[in-house]
Amino acid sequence: MGILLFILAGIAEIGGGYLIWLWLREGKSPYLGLLGGGALIMYGIIATFQSFPTFGRVYAAYGGVFIVLAVLWGWLIDRKTPDLYDWVGAAICIVGVFVMLYPRS
C-alpha cells in the first residue's frame, strides 16, 4: 500500500502543479488553477496516510518517488524524452528511497 500512496500523492502534486502552470504560464482558464489547488490539497492529505511513523522520513522518501514521477510526467504528458542522465538520476533516487524506508518497515 505504501508505494501506491507515494504514486497517488505524486500524481496529485505534479498534476496540481501542472494545472497551475497551465493557468499562470500559458494563460489557460483560472478554473484549471482552482483544480490544481484542489489537487495540491489532496496531495497533502494523501501523504498523511503513509504508515511510516515520521513526517520527515516520509517526505524525504517521497521526494525520490516524486523525481521519478516527474521524469515520467515530462515524457508522457509534455512529450520530452528523458535522456540517459534523467534515467540514471531517477534510478539513484529510487535506490535512496529503498535505503531509507525498507530496512525499517
C-alpha positions as CSV (number, residue, x, y, z in Angstrom):
1,M,0.0,0.0,0.0
2,G,2.9,2.4,0.7
3,I,4.1,2.6,-2.8
4,L,0.6,3.2,-4.1
5,L,0.2,6.1,-1.7
6,F,3.5,7.6,-2.9
7,I,2.3,7.3,-6.5
8,L,-1.1,8.8,-5.8
9,A,0.5,11.7,-3.8
10,G,2.9,12.3,-6.7
11,I,0.3,12.4,-9.3
12,A,-1.8,14.8,-7.2
13,E,1.2,17.1,-6.6
14,I,2.6,17.0,-10.1
15,G,-0.9,17.2,-11.7
16,G,-1.8,20.1,-9.4
17,G,1.3,22.0,-10.2
18,Y,0.9,21.3,-13.9
19,L,-2.7,22.7,-13.8
20,I,-1.5,25.9,-12.1
21,W,1.4,26.1,-14.6
22,L,-1.1,26.0,-17.4
23,W,-3.2,28.7,-15.8
24,L,-0.4,31.1,-14.9
25,R,2.2,30.4,-17.5
26,E,0.1,29.5,-20.5
27,G,-2.9,31.7,-20.0
28,K,-5.4,28.9,-19.6
29,S,-8.6,29.2,-17.6
30,P,-8.4,30.2,-13.9
31,Y,-10.6,27.1,-13.3
32,L,-7.5,25.0,-14.0
33,G,-5.7,26.9,-11.3
34,L,-8.5,26.1,-8.9
35,L,-8.4,22.4,-9.9
36,G,-4.7,22.5,-9.4
37,G,-5.1,23.9,-6.0
38,G,-7.5,21.2,-5.1
39,A,-5.1,18.5,-6.3
40,L,-2.3,20.0,-4.2
41,I,-4.6,19.9,-1.2
42,M,-5.3,16.2,-2.0
43,Y,-1.5,15.6,-2.2
44,G,-1.1,16.9,1.3
45,I,-3.9,14.6,2.6
46,I,-2.8,11.5,0.7
47,A,0.7,11.7,2.1
48,T,-0.6,11.5,5.7
49,F,-2.0,8.0,5.1
50,Q,1.5,6.6,4.9
51,S,2.2,4.0,7.7
52,F,5.8,5.2,8.2
53,P,5.9,7.0,11.6
54,T,7.8,10.2,10.9
55,F,6.9,13.1,8.7
56,G,10.5,13.9,7.6
57,R,11.3,10.4,6.5
58,V,8.0,10.0,4.6
59,Y,8.5,13.3,2.8
60,A,12.2,12.7,2.1
61,A,11.4,9.3,0.6
62,Y,8.5,10.7,-1.3
63,G,11.0,13.2,-2.9
64,G,12.7,10.3,-4.6
65,V,9.4,8.9,-5.9
66,F,8.4,12.4,-7.0
67,I,11.6,12.7,-9.1
68,V,10.8,9.5,-11.0
69,L,7.2,10.5,-11.5
70,A,8.3,14.0,-12.7
71,V,10.5,12.4,-15.3
72,L,7.7,10.1,-16.4
73,W,5.2,13.1,-16.5
74,G,7.6,15.0,-18.7
75,W,7.9,12.1,-21.0
76,L,4.2,11.1,-21.2
77,I,2.5,14.5,-20.8
78,D,5.0,17.1,-22.0
79,R,6.4,14.7,-24.7
80,K,10.0,15.4,-23.6
81,T,12.0,12.2,-23.9
82,P,14.2,11.7,-20.9
83,D,17.9,11.1,-21.6
84,L,20.3,8.7,-20.0
85,Y,21.2,11.1,-17.2
86,D,17.5,11.6,-16.4
87,W,17.0,7.8,-16.0
88,V,20.2,7.3,-14.1
89,G,19.3,10.1,-11.7
90,A,15.8,8.7,-11.2
91,A,17.2,5.2,-10.5
92,I,19.6,6.7,-7.9
93,C,16.7,8.4,-6.2
94,I,14.7,5.1,-6.1
95,V,17.6,3.3,-4.6
96,G,17.7,6.1,-1.9
97,V,14.0,5.6,-1.2
98,F,14.6,1.9,-0.5
99,V,17.6,2.5,1.6
100,M,15.7,5.0,3.8
101,L,12.4,3.1,4.2
102,Y,12.5,-0.7,3.7
103,P,15.1,-1.8,6.3
104,R,12.8,-0.1,8.9
105,S,9.5,-1.5,7.7
